[in-house]
Amino acid sequence: MTTDALLRFRATGIGKTYAVPVLAKVDFECLAGEVHALIGANGAGKSTLAKIICGLVRPDAGTMELDGRPFAPANKREAEAAGVHIVHQELNLIGTLSVAENLFFTRLPRRRGAIDRVRLRRDARDALAQVDLGDLDPDTPVERLGIGVRQQIEIAAALVRDCRLLILDEPTAALADPQVERLFRPCIGAARRPHGRDLPGMRPRARRGDPPDGRAGHRRRQNGGAHARRGAPPRSRPAAGPNGSGRLL
């Protein structure tokens, strides 16, 4: 039974149809500080659900709540203003800019009308330390970095903002297993802090292993639509939550 005082996000009866139903009567909830993994085949509706939550797609049916209040973002800007952020598989960093400039691209610190480079570097180092990149020079051009490090920078850029709910939409698809572990480690740390973020991760296959923490969600297609299923996906099991018990969506 969900404790409403700890409930960060809830979606009820979410539906979306294009040429065919993609989502049908989907229920999903996150407690504060949980990490979720939503697992399903291509076309099961994982990314569509992620886009609905972060304001990129409007649902045809259903309701959402964030911190106990109605949540219906008209666009991504409204979702981000409420503290809901998404990191896509396709990177949005600008290669010719530095790491620091990418981290604070829309909020560059200024002093007397010019960019405050000293503060920018300091804030960037603090942000990078959150994702195990404390040794990275914030003045490094992003185009010199590998794909795994760029993904971590994307996550850092979300975490330095008012982030209540962070969605990772298949960020590990192009990564090797050691990079995957390094990518998720700071996410789990962020979620476990007081007032931690919730981090649903959308994954196309279960071979990456079990969710690092929190609850596992499995989605399957049925009768032309995608439905939520209560139970473990094939060859997978629920991860233990902070209290040692596994809970499934």
N, C-alpha and C positions, 0 to 999 in steps of 0.2 A: 504494500500500500504506500503510495507516494506521500511524503510529508510536504504539504504546501509551502511551509516556511523555507524549505530548501529547494523548491522547484524553480529552476531558472527559465526553462522554455517548455511549452507544450503546443503540439499541433494535433488537432482533432478533425477527423473526417476529411482530410485533404484529398481533393480530386483534380485531375487535369486531363483533358482530352485534346489531341490534335486530330489527325486522321482517324486514329484509334485511341482508346483509353490508355493513358500512360500511368496515371496514379488513380487509385480508387479506394476511398474510405481509409486513408492512411492515418494512423495515430502514432505519435512519436513524442517522447518527453525526455528532458535532461534535468538532472539535479545539479546544483552548484558544485563545481569541482570534479565532475565526471568526464571521462574520456570514452567515447563511443566509436565503434567501427560498424559501418553499414555496408554489408557485403551482398553482392548479387551479380548476376550475369549482365553483359552488355544489353541495354534496352530495358532493364528492370525498373528504371525511373529514379535511380540514385541521384544523378546530376540534376534532374528536373526538380526533385524535392529540395536539393541544396539551393537551386536558383530561386525557388519560391520563398524559402526562408530568408534569403539575402536580398530580396526585392527585385531580382532580375526578371522574374516571371510571375504573373498573377494567377492564383489558383482559380479553378472553376467552382470549387466547393470547399467547405471546411473553414475552420477558424484557427488562429494562433494567439498565444499569450507569451509575453516576455516579462519576467519578474512579476507575474500576477496581473498584468495589465494587457488589454487587447493590443495585438500587434499585427498590423496590416500595411507594411511598407509599400508605397506606390512605386518606388524605384530604389536603386542601390544606395543612393545618397541618404534617403530616409532611414534605411536599415543601418547604415554605418553611424548615423547620428544617434541611433538607439543603442549602439554598441555591438552590432552584429556584422562580422567581417568574414570574407571568404578568400581563400588562397586557391587559385585555379591551377590545373596541370600546366596550362599555357602561361608562361611567365610574363609579368607586366613591367619588368624593370627596364630602364633605359641604359643600354650598354655603355654609352659614351659618358655618362655621369658617374660620379664616385658612389661608393657604398653609402656614405653619409647623406649625400644629396638624394639618393633614391629613398632612403629611410624616411626622410622628412620633406619629400618633394612638395607637398601642398602646405607645409607648415615650417618653412625655413626660418630659423631665428634671425632677427634683424636688429641692428644697432645703428642708429643715426642714418637710416635709409639704406644701409648696405647689409649684406649677409654677415652675421656674426660667426665667423669661421671657428673661433675658439670654442664657443658654446656648441656649435654644430658638431664638432669632433667629440667633445665631451659627452653630449647626449647620445651620439652614435655609438661610442664605446660602451655606454651603459646598456643600450639596446642590444648590441651584439653579444654582450656577456650573457643575456637572457637565453640565447640560443647556442651556447657553447662556441661562440666565435670571438671570444675576448681577445685573441691574439691577432685578429685580422685588422690591418690598417684601414681605418675608415676612409682614407683618401684614395684607396685602390679603385680604379675604374672597374665597373661590374663586368665589362666584356672580357676581362682577364680571368674570370672565375669560372669554375665548373658548375654543372647543372645542380649538383647537390647543395653546394654553398649558396647558390642563388635562391634555391627553395627556402633555405633557412633565413635568408635575408628577407624574403617575402613574409615569412611568419613573424620575424622581428618587427617589420613595419606595421603589422596588424597589432602586435602585442603592446607597442608603445603608445597606441591610441586607447581610447576608452573602449576596451574590448570585453564585452559580456559573454559573447558566444562566437567562437572561431570555428569555421568550417573549412576542412581541407578536402578539396575535390580531386581525388586520385593524384596526390602530389608525389607518390612513389613509383609511378608507372615506368619512369625512365631511369630508376636508381637501382644500384646493386644493394644486396642485403646489408652490408656494413653501413652504407649511406642511409638506408632506411632507419636503422637503429639510431644513428646519430641525429637524424631528422626528428624522430619522435621523442627522444629523451627530454629535450627542453619543453616540449608541449606538455608532457606529463608533469614536469616540475611546475609549470605555470598553473596547471589545473589544480594541483595539490596545495597551492598557497592559500592563505585566508581569502575568502571571497573569490576563489579561483574561477577561471573561465571554464566553459564547457567546450569540448573539442570533438565534434562528430567527424570521423574520417570516412570518406567515400572510397571504397576499394573495389576493383573489378574482379578480384579473385581471392580465394582464401589461402593460396600457397605462401603468402608472405608470413603466415603464422597467425596466432591468435591476437586479438586486440591487446595492447600493452596494459590496459587498465579499464575499469568501468564495465560497460555492457556491450554485448555484440548484437547487432541487428541484421537479420537476413531478409532479403526481399526476393520474391519469386514472381514470375509471370503466370497469370491464370485467366483463361477466357478472354484473351486479348488485352487484359489490363494488368497493372502491377498492384499487388496486394501486400500488406504487411503480414508477416507470419510470426507467430509466437513459437519459438523453438530454434535449436541450433542448426546452422546450415550443414550440409554434408561435410564430413571429415573435419569438423570444427567443434569447438566447445566454448562455453562462456568464460570470459576472464574473471578472475576474482576481483571484487570491488574492494574499497578501502577497509571494509569490515570483514573481508575474507569470503563473502558470499557472492556467487555469480547471479546476475540478473539479466534476462533476455528481453528484447523488445518483442 
